[in-house]
């Protein structure tokens, strides 16, 4: 897990995205990387704006690209989101 700046917030619920875990568990997130908020289940994308990393809601085009070109990743993301949302109920 990598600790992030407390200023990075989920664009859906505004909770801090102060940590990230990648596939290799050691990599800092980069613009274009996907982030799932564990507070609300929102699927977001890291984005570079005004010299800082922020999160934006994942555009439909990004999700459609994943569904078509990376179906295993798309299914994995949806499975994580479903589990998070189930736990929120």
Secondary structure, DSSP 8 states (H G I E B T S, - for coil): -EE--TT-B-TTT--B--EE--TTSS----TT-EEE-TTT--EEEEEEETTEEEEEE--HHHHHHHHHH-HHHHHHHHHHHHHHHHHH-
